[in-house]
């Protein structure tokens, strides 16, 4: 099973839980951690929380300005 397919299934499973889900975020939150936090019902970020998406991996870095 491909990595992206597996991650998609995990995110969908979290999203479909009948109980409310809470993401407690401290420090850096990027990539898969950001994806997991985004499907939770509630996100609580500490003072040290920093969010980021690695856009270089999305293929947008060659877009003309």
RAJOPE-V849548 format. One record per helix or strand of 2 or more residues. SS is the DSSP state (~ for helix, > for strand). FROM is the first residue (numbers start at 0). TO is the last residue. Records with the same first field share a line. If there is no record, write none. Layout:
# RAJOPE-V849548
SS: FROM-TO + FROM-TO
This chain:
# RAJOPE-V849548
~: 2-14 + 31-38 + 54-57
>: 21-24 + 27-29 + 41-44 + 49-51
